[in-house]
Amino acid sequence: KLAYMFAISGNLPEPMKRSLTYPPFSPQNSVHVQEGVSVMRQVKHKDILLFYPYESMNPFLRLIKEASTDPSVMTIKITIYRLAKKARLVEYLCAAAENGKEVTVLIELRARFDEQNNIDWSERLEEAGCRVIYGFEGYKVHSKVCLITYRNRNEIQYITQIGTGNYNEKTAAMYTDLSLMTGNPEIGKDASEFFKNMSIGNLEGVYQHLIVAPTSLKQKVLQLMDEEIRKGSAGRIIMKMNSLTDVDFIEKVSEASQAGVRIDIIVRGICCILPGVPGYTDNLRIMSVVGRYLEHPRIFSFGTGEDQKIYIGSADMMTRNTEKRVEVAAPILDPDIKRQINHYLKVMLSDNIKARVLQSDGTYRKKEQKEPFVDSQAVFMEEALRAAREQPAEKKKTLMDKMKGLFSKNR
């Protein structure tokens, strides 16, 4: 067990421990989130993408904490698959319910290895007055969606968060994941419809922007692949996931390669298609990156330039995900966030230290190690550290500043 390994590392002599372990790294504050300014206010103004574990999960937790006390907030709704043993998120959700907000939590009790932990947290949430939904028979709810509904001058508005990873404050420092926070009203309406459907057990919902398994996710991704197939050699597909086993996707990838579409797939684990098979997958490249952190984002990119469409979400291309789970993926509509994700994919595809390339015989080989040497995870750590260093330091309030603020409020 990992607990046993961690116990061993804690008892190693310090010189040996230093030689066998990575130097410490802590998730950094995102440069896209201002300290001392309401996160709700910032997300209303512009979409924000957090990149775990290089950036901290704290802005999302701040968002929920703010919503729990904000008088304009009416409801908070969230799907939960895995949580840490100690979860500030749960405390903030409970506080919101105790403050009179309508809090709905769809928690999956069948999350493997976390069944008892989820039962314990569901009891705590119910005790605080949250409405807890336990999912569906025959389908696991694996999506990562959070919706805050608030009133602004008698108008209903939304803040939506959609991620590739769990709301687990421990693994957010160990797994790489993306977390989108958006004030886009259309995505908010879709998320509202999604939770409405979940509350009545309806898996057949129709959405304008979100793609949702088990109904529309597979069909939409296959449709987007067909669009690239029609472009022939001008087509471009980049996908990142944990596993690729769904036969429909495998056949479509082969079809796209035969049409001349250039395809890159980054798959950490199981992959049931071989690249470089003459006449079938000549234009397909598959690589895996296994490094310090567990690679976990699911990203689907189609096309290039202004026509590029990018989705991020919770689903791998496995039949269990596309047909037997409730999964959600969201489009990236903000041009700046598209650039962030394209940079991320470019660095990942350039990795020649931790990357292994799948061969047509089913073996994995190291890339040729030549300059520039690229360890993608090391690049992202350094970028996060450099960005944090370059951020202007927040001026700490002195006692006199606090007193001035107090007197100005009382005038």
HELIX and SHEET records of a PDB file:
HELIX    1   1 LEU A    2  GLY A   10  1                                   9    
HELIX    2   2 GLU A   14  LEU A   20  1                                   7    
HELIX    3   3 VAL A   39  HIS A   45  1                                   7    
HELIX    4   4 ASN A   58  THR A   69  1                                  12    
HELIX    5   5 ARG A   88  GLU A   98  1                                  11    
HELIX    6   6 GLU A  115  GLU A  127  1                                  13    
HELIX    7   7 THR A  171  ALA A  173  5                                   3    
HELIX    8   8 PRO A  185  SER A  199  1                                  15    
HELIX    9   9 LEU A  217  LYS A  231  1                                  15    
HELIX   10  10 GLY A  232  ALA A  234  5                                   3    
HELIX   11  11 VAL A  247  GLN A  258  1                                  12    
HELIX   12  12 GLY A  305  ASP A  307  5                                   3    
HELIX   13  13 THR A  319  LYS A  324  1                                   6    
HELIX   14  14 PRO A  335  SER A  350  1                                  16    
HELIX   15  15 SER A  376  GLU A  390  1                                  15    
HELIX   16  16 LEU A  399  LYS A  409  1                                  11    
SHEET    1   A 7 ILE A  48  TYR A  52  0                                        
SHEET    2   A 7 TYR A 175  THR A 182 -1                                        
SHEET    3   A 7 GLU A 155  GLY A 163 -1                                        
SHEET    4   A 7 VAL A 145  ASN A 152 -1                                        
SHEET    5   A 7 VAL A  73  ILE A  80 -1                                        
SHEET    6   A 7 GLU A 102  ILE A 107  1                                        
SHEET    7   A 7 ARG A 131  ILE A 133  1                                        
SHEET    1   B 3 ILE A  48  TYR A  52  0                                        
SHEET    2   B 3 TYR A 175  THR A 182 -1                                        
SHEET    3   B 3 LEU A 294  GLU A 295  1                                        
SHEET    1   C 3 LYS A 140  VAL A 141  0                                        
SHEET    2   C 3 ARG A 325  PRO A 331  1                                        
SHEET    3   C 3 ILE A 211  ALA A 213 -1                                        
SHEET    1   D 9 LYS A 140  VAL A 141  0                                        
SHEET    2   D 9 ARG A 325  PRO A 331  1                                        
SHEET    3   D 9 LYS A 309  GLY A 313 -1                                        
SHEET    4   D 9 ARG A 298  PHE A 302 -1                                        
SHEET    5   D 9 ARG A 236  MET A 241 -1                                        
SHEET    6   D 9 ARG A 262  VAL A 267  1                                        
SHEET    7   D 9 LEU A 284  VAL A 289  1                                        
SHEET    8   D 9 ALA A 355  LEU A 358 -1                                        
SHEET    9   D 9 TYR A 364  LYS A 366 -1                                        
END                                                                             
